[in-house]
Amino acid sequence: MSINSESNVAANLQVGPTDKGMVRIYVEAEGVDLPLDFDADEAIEIAEELMAAAEAVRQMGSRADKPRKPRR
């Protein structure tokens, strides 16, 4: 699976600080419990990457909402 592959997998995502001074991203899905711990600098880098990706999508406009032309 790649970043552009669609999936029907549903998951829960939680983000927060741990009592050990880390930032945890916790992913839970059917049969998967995945705690990912990051120090503060790594968490800020991830947040910046999320913001950059969101801004890139915003600049693309709402292409996903536009009807696609049929292929011939």
DACORVEN-V133069 format. One record per residue. RES is the residue in three letters. NEAR is the number of other C-alpha atoms within 10 Angstrom. D_LAST is the distance of its C-alpha to the last C-alpha in Angstrom with 2 decimals. Layout:
BEGIN
RES:NEAR:D_LAST
RES:NEAR:D_LAST
END
This chain:
BEGIN
MET:6:28.07
SER:5:27.34
ILE:5:27.45
ASN:6:23.69
SER:6:23.67
GLU:8:23.75
SER:7:26.62
ASN:5:28.09
VAL:7:31.59
ALA:9:33.91
ALA:11:36.76
ASN:10:39.65
LEU:12:40.50
GLN:10:43.96
VAL:13:45.31
GLY:11:48.99
PRO:14:52.15
THR:12:54.14
ASP:7:57.91
LYS:8:57.78
GLY:11:56.48
MET:17:52.87
VAL:20:49.62
ARG:18:47.88
ILE:17:44.23
TYR:15:44.30
VAL:15:41.20
GLU:14:41.64
ALA:12:39.14
GLU:9:39.62
GLY:6:41.86
VAL:9:41.73
ASP:12:44.39
LEU:13:43.78
PRO:13:46.29
LEU:12:45.51
ASP:19:48.49
PHE:16:48.47
ASP:13:51.27
ALA:13:51.14
ASP:11:49.79
GLU:13:46.94
ALA:16:46.12
ILE:13:46.06
GLU:11:43.71
ILE:13:41.32
ALA:12:41.61
GLU:12:40.83
GLU:12:37.71
LEU:12:36.58
MET:12:37.32
ALA:12:35.44
ALA:12:32.32
ALA:12:32.61
GLU:12:33.06
ALA:11:30.00
VAL:13:27.89
ARG:11:29.66
GLN:9:28.92
MET:10:25.17
GLY:11:25.35
SER:9:23.88
ARG:10:20.29
ALA:9:20.37
ASP:7:21.20
LYS:8:18.45
PRO:7:15.52
ARG:8:12.26
LYS:6:9.28
PRO:5:6.49
ARG:4:3.78
ARG:3:0.00
END
